[in-house]
């Protein structure tokens, strides 16, 4: 893809019109279509400052992933960890590798891009509907998922596992430090940790943020896991917002938990830009 094509792809992925984008960097409405080989340095600076989740290296060269870690977890990047089955690529033979569309065993779909990378599709849950839909404990091909909006990201190769995205509602994770801040409206996505792994020590130091569905909370919630007592099957969770109105150092029995997702990326919200 060219710089123009990558920019168009990014805008389409984030559901931002070309006109709105042009207005935000103070250029004419036809700016995107007029891009040739690259983008002027002054415009690139504006794009970098406004669209903070856009990987500028990817935009200019195609290297890396389209979206970068938000400031909330940029300093605590996810590392592959085979002990908890974190990042596993699907093994493909030559014929399978030629397929334009691949689906894993949980229904996550992967579409091959011209550069050899893949678009990965996953359901995007709003907090208000996540509780009821996730109760079925089925895969993403369950009939109830048909009308759910899909979140799209770019990965190097099709992945094993069940991936879902969640749009954050509320300010419980809006901390006072740059690397502890996930604003209302952000999208987080990650992989479900199967229950069989819960008896082992959770790798919460590598994966600080988790989406947890527990009957104690009433609906899925985003929290940092700060401790896991294997003997009592209890996790301790914390909110990054220091306000007393949010949960802090709360003990949650894993017997009340229906679902655990370890967050692999936090993507910025554009609600504060427009």
N, C-alpha and C positions, 0 to 999 in steps of 0.2 A: 504493500500500500504506500501511496505517497503521503506527504505531510498533509495535503488537503484532505485526502481520503481518511487519514487517521483522525483529523480534527472533526470531520463530519461524523465519523463513527462514534467518537466520544460524545458529541452533542446529541446524537440520536440515543445513545445509551443512557444519558442523563436527562433525556426528554427536555432539552433546551433548544429553542428555535434559533435558527441562524440569525434572524433579526434581533432577537434578544441578546444573543452573544455579541453581535456587532455593536449594539447600543452600549453594552457594558464596557467595551474597550474603546469606545468613542471613534468608531469607523463607520463607513457607509454600509447599508444593508447588503450590498453585494460583495462584501470583503472576502468572505469565505470562498466563494466561487472564483474569485480573482487570484487566489493564492497560487503561486507557481512552484518554485523549488523550495522556498523556505519562508520564514516569518521575520519581519524586521525586529531588531533587538528591543526597541522601545515597546512594541506591541507584545513581544514575548514576555517582557517584564510584567506588564499588566495582566496577561493571561496567568502567569505564575502566581501573582499575588491574589488574584480573584478566584481562580479555579485551583484551589490548594490540593485537591486530591488527584489532579492530572499529573502524570509522570512526564515531565518535559523531555527527558531523554527518549522516552518512547515516542512522543509526538514528533520529534525531529528526526530520529533514526530508526525507530521501530524496535529498539533494544529494550528488554525488560517487559514489565506488565503495564497496561494502560493506567491503572489506578495504583497509587502509592499509599502506604500506611498513613493514617491521620496522625496528628501530633499526640493523640491520646496514647498510642502504643508504639510510636516510631522508635523510641529508645528501648523497647522491649520486644524486638522482632521475634516472630515465630520461627523456631528451628525444627527441622525434621526430627522426629523422635520415634523410632520404631517400637519402643517399649509400649507406647500407648497408641500405636497404629495411626499416626497422625497424618503422614503424607505418603500415600501409596498410589503410584501410577498404574493404570491398567496395562497389563502385558498384552501386546498385540503382535500377531504375525504380519507378514508383508501384505497379505490381502486385506486384513482388517485395517491396517494402517492407511490404506488407500481410500477407505470409506469417508465420505464427506460428513456424515452424521453418525455418532456413536452414543449409545445410551448405557449407563451403568446399571447394576442390579437394583438400585433404588430409584431409578427413573430420572436421574439427572442427565440432561442431554448435552452433548458436546458437538459443536459445529466447527469443522476445520477451516482455518483462515489461509489465505495465500502464502503467508510467511511460515506456515507449519504449526503455528500455535492454534489454540482452540477457544471458542466462546463456550463458557459453561453457564447453563441455565439452572436456576433454582427457584423454588417458590419464595415470594416475598410476603411475609406475614406482618400484618398490623397487630398490635397488642390486643385489640378488641376482638379479633377473630381467631387469634393463634390458639387460645386455650381449648376451644371446642374442636378445632381441626386437628390439633396435635394429640388429642385424647385417643384417636383411633389407632395410634402407634403403627400405622401402615406406612407404605412407601409413597413417594410423590406421585404415583400413578393412581392413587385412590380417587374415586369419582369426585369427592369433595374438593379436590385440588384443581379441578378443571378451570374454574373461573378465577383462580388466584393469580395475581400479577406475578410475572417472572422477573427476577433480578438477573442481570447478565454481568459476567466478569471475564477476564482473559486469563487462561492458564497455559502452561507449556505443553501439557499432555492430558488426556482424559484421566480422571481420578476415580479410585475406588471410594466407597463410603457414601453416606447420606448427607447432603449439604442443603442448608436452608438459610434464608436471609430474614432479618427482622428490622422493622423500623422502630426506633426508640421513641417512647412516649414518656415525657416527664424529665425532670432535672436531677434525678438522684445520682447520676454519674457526672455531673458538671462540677468537677473539683476546682481547687484554687491553683493548681500547678499545671503547667503546659502539657506535661506528659500524663496527666490524670484528668482528662477532660473529654467527655463524650456528650455533645449537646443534644438537646431535644430535636428530634427529626432526623438524626443520623441513621444510617443503615449499617448494621453489623451482619456479617455472615460467617458461618463456620461449619464444622462437622460434628455430627452427633457422636458422642462417646457411648458405645453400646454398654448395656448394663453389666455384662460379664466383666468389664474392666473396673467397675466401681469398687470391687473388693481390694484392688491394688491402690497404692498411694497415688492420688491424682497429681499430675504434673502442673500444679497451679503456679509454680515459679516460672515455667516456660509459657504458660497460657493463663495470664492473670484474669482475663475477662471470660465470663461464662453466661450463657442464657440458661436459666434454670426454671423448670416448670414443677412447682411444688404446691401441694394442697395448703401449705402454710401461707403462701402468698396469694392464692386465688387465681393467679394468671401468670404466664411466663414473665420473668424479670431479668434484667441485666445486672449482674453483680460481680465484684471481685471475690474470688475464693482465696482466703488467706490462711486456711488450715483445713486439714482432713484427718480426722481421727479414725483410723482403720478399725480399731478395736470396738468402738461404739457406733461405727457406720454413720458418723456425723461430720458435716462440713460447717465451717464458719465463714460467713459472707459479710461483705462490707460495701457501703456506698461511698463513692468518692466525694460527693457533696457533703461538707462538714455540718450542714444544718441538722439540728436535732429532729426535724420532721421526717428524716429518712433513716432507714435501718442501718445500724452500725454494730459490728461484731455479733451478729445474730447466728445462733446455732440451729442448723437445719438437719433433721434426720433424713438420711437417704431413703428410708422407708416411705417418706412422704413425697419423694421425687419421682416424677414420671419420665423426665427427659433432661438430659444434660448436653449442651452444645458448647464446645470450646471455640472461642472467637478467633478466627484467623485473620480477619481484617475489619477495620472500622473505616467507613467511608463518610466523608464530610457531607453535611446537609447544605443545600443552597438557599435555605429559607432566610439566612441572614444576608444574602447578596441581593435578592430581588424583593 
